[in-house]
Amino acid sequence: GMGGMGMGGMDMGGMGMGRRAGHRNQRPEPCAVRQGQAVIVHGLSNATEHNGKSGQVQSFDKERGRYEVKLQDGTAIWLRPQNLTQRCSVTLHGLASKPELNGHRGEIIGFDTSTGRYMVLVSGASLMPVSLQPGNCILNADTRVRLQGLGKADFNGQMARILEVDVGAGRYKVQTQGGKQIKVKFENAMC
């Protein structure tokens, strides 16, 4: 009937895309930071003038393994995943030095490459950002992360997506870009 014809038409359309058009319309990498996500640039050794700037992710080039980021001033630059940190909301957890902040929500507004700590603005606390280790900042489920410091070295540097947060165990269940599901400690996943 009509339905069958409709389906056939769709198939043709899909095939007609051709290889060349495929780049822009490739399936999004499920572990890549989403388009439009606000990020902070850091750790650039060449274009150091961009460190600390904010921007938005425009796209991810799977072959090059780089994000296209449009900075606030309109400049577009290509960055490796380790040179950007997402502006994420987090829940503070396990702080021995500032226990009064545990359970508070905060927003990551920067990353200090020298200390490996996030700069976090804590809701309802001081106006100054607090410097916190990744293990003390619980990311939300579905956040895209980069894995680091794992015993199984083959996962380090991989992109992944948080599926579940287990606060009691201090672990995220993540799906890696290779499709494997593994559990990692909070400090092993960087947003």
C-alpha positions in Angstrom: 0.0 0.0 0.0 0.9 3.6 0.3 3.0 3.0 3.4 5.3 0.7 1.6 5.9 3.3 -1.1 6.7 5.9 1.5 9.3 3.7 3.1 10.9 3.0 -0.3 11.1 6.7 -1.0 12.9 7.3 2.3 15.4 4.6 1.6 16.2 6.1 -1.8 16.7 9.5 -0.1 19.1 8.0 2.4 21.2 6.3 -0.2 21.2 9.4 -2.4 23.1 11.3 0.2 26.4 10.1 -1.2 29.8 9.9 0.5 30.7 13.5 0.2 27.7 14.9 2.0 28.3 12.3 4.8 30.8 14.4 6.8 28.4 17.0 8.0 25.5 14.6 8.4 27.3 11.7 10.0 25.6 10.2 13.0 26.6 12.2 16.0 29.2 10.5 18.2 27.0 9.4 21.3 29.9 10.2 23.6 30.8 13.6 22.1 29.9 16.8 23.8 26.6 18.1 22.4 26.3 20.9 19.9 25.6 24.2 21.7 27.2 23.1 25.0 29.1 25.9 26.7 32.7 25.1 27.3 35.9 26.8 28.7 39.2 26.5 26.8 42.4 25.6 28.6 45.8 24.0 28.3 46.6 25.4 24.8 50.4 25.7 24.3 50.2 27.4 20.9 47.2 29.7 20.9 47.6 30.6 24.5 45.5 33.8 24.1 42.4 31.6 23.9 43.0 29.9 27.3 40.3 30.8 29.8 37.9 31.9 27.1 34.3 30.6 26.9 32.7 29.2 23.8 30.1 26.8 22.4 30.6 23.5 20.8 29.6 23.6 17.1 30.5 20.1 15.9 32.8 17.1 16.5 35.0 15.8 13.8 35.3 12.1 14.5 38.2 11.5 12.1 40.4 14.3 13.5 39.1 13.8 17.1 38.5 17.5 17.5 35.7 19.8 18.4 34.9 23.0 16.5 34.3 25.6 19.2 33.0 29.1 18.5 34.4 31.5 21.1 32.3 34.4 22.5 34.1 36.9 20.2 33.0 34.8 17.1 36.3 33.1 16.4 36.0 29.4 15.5 38.8 27.1 16.7 39.4 23.3 16.6 40.2 21.8 19.9 41.2 18.4 21.2 38.8 17.1 24.0 41.4 17.6 26.7 41.5 21.3 25.9 38.0 22.0 26.9 35.9 21.7 30.0 32.1 21.8 29.9 30.2 24.3 32.0 28.3 21.7 34.0 26.2 21.8 37.1 27.5 19.5 39.8 26.7 18.4 43.3 29.6 18.8 45.8 30.5 15.6 47.7 33.1 14.2 50.1 34.8 17.5 51.0 36.7 17.1 54.2 38.1 20.6 54.2 34.8 22.3 53.6 32.1 19.9 54.8 29.5 22.7 54.9 29.6 22.7 51.1 28.7 19.0 50.7 25.4 18.5 49.0 25.4 22.0 47.5 25.0 22.5 43.8 27.6 24.3 41.9 28.6 25.2 38.3 31.9 24.5 36.8 33.2 27.7 35.3 36.8 26.9 34.6 39.6 24.4 34.9 43.1 24.9 36.4 45.5 22.7 34.3 48.3 23.2 36.8 46.4 21.6 39.7 43.9 19.5 37.7 41.0 21.1 39.6 37.7 22.6 38.5 36.8 26.2 39.4 33.3 25.9 40.8 30.8 28.6 41.6 28.8 27.2 44.5 25.1 28.1 44.7 24.2 30.1 47.8 27.8 30.2 49.0 30.6 32.8 48.3 30.8 34.7 45.1 34.3 33.5 44.6 34.8 30.3 42.7 36.1 27.4 44.8 38.9 25.1 43.5 37.8 21.5 43.7 39.1 18.1 42.7 37.0 16.3 40.1 36.3 13.5 42.7 34.4 16.1 44.8 32.1 17.2 42.0 29.4 14.8 41.0 28.3 15.2 37.4 24.7 14.5 36.3 23.7 11.4 34.4 24.0 11.8 30.6 27.0 14.2 30.9 29.7 13.5 28.3 33.1 12.9 30.0 36.7 12.0 29.2 38.2 9.1 31.1 41.5 9.4 32.9 43.7 7.8 35.5 42.2 4.3 35.1 44.1 1.1 35.8 43.0 -0.2 32.4 45.0 2.2 30.4 43.2 1.4 27.1 40.2 3.4 28.4 42.2 6.5 29.4 41.6 9.4 27.1 38.4 7.8 25.7 35.2 9.7 25.5 32.3 8.3 27.5 28.7 9.1 28.6 27.5 8.8 32.2 24.6 6.3 32.4 24.1 6.2 36.2 25.5 7.9 39.2 26.1 5.7 42.3 26.9 8.1 45.1 27.2 5.4 47.8 29.9 3.6 45.8 31.4 6.8 44.5 31.2 5.5 41.0 29.7 6.4 37.6 28.5 3.8 35.3 29.6 5.0 31.9 29.3 3.9 28.3 32.6 4.3 26.4 32.9 5.4 22.8 33.7 1.8 22.0 30.3 0.8 23.4 31.5 -0.9 26.6 29.9 -0.2 29.9 32.3 0.2 32.8 32.2 1.6 36.3 34.7 4.4 37.2 35.4 6.5 40.3 34.2 10.1 40.2 37.8 11.4 39.8 38.3 9.3 36.7 35.7 11.2 34.6 36.3 14.7 33.5 33.6 16.8 32.0 
